[in-house]
């Protein structure tokens, strides 16, 4: 089992949804940390724990973008089997992610409503027919 602690593995002050509007965004966290760690847990059939506690707080858009992308790239079923979210300080964030974000993004995935990418990212992983495939799945939207 691997644990990501956002405070120490990412930033004490998580930002907003996208890289284009915020430093330390949910988009950046997803591409820089969460996607690769989740892919490794998927590959090795292990659990991945994400600890939300200790930061200066979250915008709901940060959490929605980071964890929504995970569902989009791996499916709700796989995310539910691998991911464990911890928040003793703010348990409502865990509830929001699991009860709202996950369901909304699974619907987006099924309807092929791709996430918005606002910065260039290295390749990232996606579940394609039960196999991990690494690619640059989308280029940044140019304003």
WOVEN-V636418 format. One record per backbone hydrogen bond with DSSP energy under -0.5 kcal/mol. NH is the residue of the N-H (numbers start at 1). CO is the residue of the C=O. If there is no record, write none. Layout:
nh->NH co->CO
nh->NH co->CO
//
This chain:
nh->2 co->47
nh->4 co->49
nh->5 co->3
nh->6 co->4
nh->6 co->51
nh->7 co->53
nh->8 co->5
nh->9 co->5
nh->10 co->6
nh->11 co->6
nh->15 co->24
nh->21 co->18
nh->22 co->18
nh->25 co->22
nh->26 co->16
nh->27 co->17
nh->29 co->25
nh->30 co->26
nh->31 co->27
nh->32 co->28
nh->33 co->29
nh->34 co->29
nh->35 co->30
nh->37 co->33
nh->38 co->34
nh->39 co->35
nh->40 co->36
nh->41 co->37
nh->42 co->38
nh->43 co->39
nh->44 co->40
nh->45 co->41
nh->45 co->42
nh->46 co->41
nh->48 co->82
nh->49 co->2
nh->50 co->84
nh->51 co->4
nh->51 co->49
nh->52 co->50
nh->52 co->86
nh->55 co->52
nh->56 co->12
nh->59 co->15
nh->62 co->59
nh->63 co->59
nh->64 co->60
nh->65 co->61
nh->66 co->62
nh->67 co->63
nh->68 co->64
nh->69 co->65
nh->70 co->66
nh->71 co->67
nh->72 co->68
nh->73 co->69
nh->74 co->70
nh->75 co->71
nh->79 co->75
nh->80 co->76
nh->81 co->77
nh->82 co->78
nh->83 co->79
nh->84 co->48
nh->86 co->50
nh->93 co->90
nh->94 co->90
nh->95 co->91
nh->96 co->92
nh->97 co->93
nh->98 co->94
nh->99 co->95
nh->100 co->96
nh->101 co->96
nh->102 co->97
nh->104 co->100
nh->105 co->101
nh->106 co->102
nh->107 co->103
nh->108 co->104
nh->109 co->105
nh->110 co->106
nh->111 co->107
nh->112 co->109
nh->113 co->108
nh->114 co->112
nh->118 co->116
nh->124 co->135
nh->126 co->133
nh->127 co->73
nh->128 co->126
nh->128 co->131
nh->129 co->127
nh->131 co->128
nh->133 co->126
nh->135 co->124
nh->137 co->135
nh->141 co->117
nh->143 co->141
//
